Amino acid sequence: RFSGTFVGNAESASPPAATSPPAVAAATLPAVPTIPVVPTIVGVPNTVAESVLNPNEVKPPASGTRKARVLYDYEAADSTELALLADEMITVYSLPGMDPDWLIGERGNQKGKVPVTYLELLS
């Protein structure tokens, strides 16, 4: 006859005792230090890139601004980006540490990040 629990031995009705590794083994392992990963901009210690590159808080450089014609409509994904309409003219510039695929665009008193691929940079 078989019991309700089948363990591989029809004569035993109780499961085998579970064994756990000794607690001493974990205590004797050396501690491995962990290094926190914090995104930073070179030359700006202990800051997160997004907080430094908030377009609403930055001022354009004294030189290095250019005019650009917008090639395609662009819908801003969040408040740090500037929505664009095809054929409009905006002023653009880059900031140190900024992703090279993006520029800061200004239109009147509006300011935000814009994708370079949507722009024709003018002289």
C-alpha positions as a printed Julia matrix, in Angstrom:
123×3 Matrix{Float64}:
  0.0    0.0     0.0
  1.11   3.6    -0.67
  0.96   6.48    1.75
 -0.28   9.98    0.85
  3.28  11.25    0.36
  5.48   9.5    -2.16
  9.18  10.03   -1.52
 10.51   7.12   -3.49
 10.14   4.61   -0.68
  6.7    3.07   -0.26
  7.44   2.07    3.32
  8.23   5.61    4.52
  5.29   7.96    5.05
  7.31  10.96    6.2
  9.43  13.14    3.87
 13.17  13.21    4.4
 14.51  15.91    6.7
 15.6   19.05    4.87
 19.18  20.06    5.35
 20.4   23.61    5.26
 23.95  24.86    4.86
 25.62  25.68    8.12
 25.34  29.31    9.19
 29.07  29.37    9.92
 29.89  29.17    6.18
 28.17  32.51    5.47
 29.87  34.19    8.4
 33.37  33.16    7.3
 33.08  34.61    3.78
 34.94  37.91    3.32
 32.74  40.97    2.9
 32.77  42.32   -0.65
 32.57  46.11   -0.79
 30.08  47.59   -3.23
 30.63  50.77   -5.17
 27.57  52.96   -5.72
 27.04  54.04   -9.31
 26.08  57.71   -9.57
 25.84  59.38  -12.99
 27.96  62.52  -13.02
 29.29  65.07  -15.46
 33.06  65.39  -15.73
 34.17  68.48  -13.83
 30.93  68.76  -11.85
 31.32  66.51   -8.79
 28.42  64.84   -6.99
 25.63  66.0    -9.3
 23.19  64.11  -11.44
 23.32  65.08  -15.12
 19.59  65.81  -15.45
 19.57  68.3   -12.58
 22.5   70.2   -14.12
 21.02  70.17  -17.61
 17.53  71.4   -16.74
 16.95  73.7   -19.74
 14.72  76.06  -17.78
 17.56  76.9   -15.39
 20.47  77.33  -17.83
 21.56  80.41  -19.68
 22.83  80.35  -23.26
 26.58  80.64  -23.7
 27.93  84.07  -24.61
 28.97  82.63  -27.96
 28.05  79.44  -29.73
 24.35  79.99  -30.34
 23.08  79.21  -33.83
 19.85  79.53  -35.72
 18.15  76.34  -36.83
 15.2   75.52  -39.07
 12.93  72.77  -37.79
 12.55  69.98  -40.36
  9.7   67.99  -38.75
  7.03  68.46  -36.1
  8.21  67.19  -32.7
  6.01  66.56  -29.67
  7.83  67.13  -26.36
  7.99  63.97  -24.23
  8.25  65.91  -20.95
  8.66  69.41  -19.52
 12.43  69.49  -20.23
 11.83  69.26  -23.99
 10.59  71.89  -26.45
  7.77  71.02  -28.86
  8.62  71.95  -32.46
  6.67  72.75  -35.61
  8.13  72.12  -39.07
  9.65  75.18  -40.8
  9.89  77.35  -37.67
 13.17  79.05  -36.75
 14.69  78.6   -33.29
 17.97  79.43  -31.56
 20.02  76.43  -30.42
 23.14  75.78  -28.38
 24.89  72.95  -26.57
 25.96  72.66  -22.95
 29.03  70.87  -21.57
 28.26  67.26  -20.69
 25.06  67.2   -22.72
 24.11  64.27  -24.96
 25.44  65.14  -28.46
 22.14  64.04  -30.04
 20.31  66.89  -28.29
 20.6   70.69  -28.18
 18.92  73.36  -26.07
 16.4   75.19  -28.22
 14.85  78.6   -27.54
 11.76  80.15  -29.1
 10.79  83.44  -27.51
 10.66  82.8   -23.77
 10.28  79.02  -24.21
 13.32  76.81  -23.74
 13.92  73.04  -23.83
 15.89  70.13  -25.22
 15.42  69.38  -28.93
 16.69  66.43  -31.0
 19.44  67.39  -33.47
 17.99  65.12  -36.18
 14.89  67.33  -36.39
 16.95  70.43  -37.19
 18.78  72.04  -40.1
 21.57  74.05  -38.46
 22.17  77.39  -40.16
 25.33  79.51  -40.08
